């Protein structure tokens, strides 16, 4: 549906380079990345607002690289929504559609009461609905959204997640959505692309991107904050054994490492499990057990962040972050019980060979 080949765009000292990207028909694709790394430039290139120095843009297998935006049949909602302040909401929505079509989408999005008002008199959520109605009323099956929900409160944002997914399914839309919110990306995306320093560095399912980032830098960006050096003790096609400061950890998978090599391993904070001292360990739970002491904690809404100082057999200390649901924190009586056993399941550990970036 959307295919990019050898795209290069330069803005001053910044350069965007995308050797290839294919977004499938009817797919909800989310672009993640730090600010200023090229996500908006990529959307503008697809929409025709930026012309690449090299490369081609294909929409529905048609080369549109030389076509202006109005000839590409793309609906684009930029960060500022780009509503015309001197036009009413009705006139904004009907800018590229009939009044009947404009009313239909206003009704679908629950904004018929806003049609005779002007954009400057609307809240952020109301402006977002008007901008989305205008994009959908144009009749395109390709929708580009640039941080569309960034200015909304959490409750309104969650309502929009449901709305966007429903509209995408009902209208068979192909969507590319730029955001910074990992929860938003996980809820909406079928696949995720990571842009960093002007390069598309990883594309995959949300499970692949969040659980198996391809570099340590991406791991830190997507929230895999527990990253530690370790020594490879043994390696096979199905399992790798690490020595982490005296603790032995088994890791599922055929990693590109050899015995005796130094690597880094990572595990997401929500994948670290606390185990009651009296609990009998099952084979699954007892795969990798380490011990430590809770030294800091922070309540964060429905979860607690715990920093656990790991007591390593070789006298060294490491700090591991745990993201724990509040009800689990209360059930385990962690406010008074500081010494803990931690379970690191071997299929939740990811290995990064210490190679230059």
Steps between C-alpha positions, in 0.01 A plus 500: 500500500775747602851417387817708532823426314839659575354822641740778595387845615734774628394797713803711585729271700231238552465207263225237484596170337250217453633220275162329498162488673181314406175573685235247404145575389271541800789505749530726804870590504650712780826698476687550827819691567653784702403857409672649197604169346303518174154359565316809376735534202416142402125570514544818298701308241220245461240779482700692238581800720870408488667390178783249553838552340509132414255212514141432409161493672240245388133509597296196396793398275486836319812718498385837639847643565447793263136570586389797715312429827153556352560228241606231748161435661640504852332636812755668728439634851807701610597575859324837506190358320527777234137611536412828328421746783278722279276207399238330713544134589240412236698689236827343615364147473336572164816660359575194285159330519129561456292648781315169525826312545616759753182458703526121485848503655407767752217273610727193514749688719236661721575861408182620323455749785833661400433550131422872521782583739850618411816295579646755742198450727546125526686286752794285392284188484234679296757635253642150467158359410441775244842441339435125488153554351649722229762237418244218481248705302754535219443130427862384503585149614844616618517697825817663639480617863781707654480481880124550481427436868798668668300793640211294640437399860540127584127420501434674167811339352378152596161574340679602181696173495174308481359743242805478272512121510128475427515743208809331359327162500165625370646715221785259412749784546875473468637715784846630586488655847789689663509511880725494808267309730597132532156403630338676206731320259431163661121549496477620140784344302512180304864577423738765629793681339775667705670810356823621658745760367319511168511125441232234516685267736238233575164389362300215648199392700450682828615188685821488295578869549429517875626155599784456248650838404788463257742736679569614853408856401156392377458289814549805722261704286218243517532460876729198543693686769654193669821455299804329651836359380550124526733224382385222268579171677342263248305522177285264293235528230223513760651664807776733620638495854622832644709578807373825650722604790496140626133427426438245226221596257355280227363676191278342235605534137787462256689827551798609284750457785780264602620366835738743669348806333385806697144607421223707649164354589173681555163433658199729519403625850151349471650158417692472828296291745517514879471161670384450859772339717265217599380429146612172346667565167356338189735411215383807308525742792832365621687527169704800616480610864699789646471669838501862603375779724244768417687828549263748334141509389261738329121481479382575148123485472401137463859372518807518721856543379747309716879526488654178627869477588613157390739327737743335261707197610821675394433793738401743221163677506258579220167682508201354320175687434166324545162633381239335720117533508379667820285202604804270477706745707231496770449122488872432541521746794800669343474806724652292781666209320817633337703184430376343177548214257471600135410270212637587155332264256741389232268586210471860628875569489650660191872493413697780332848406374747775587554622145562860387192688386 
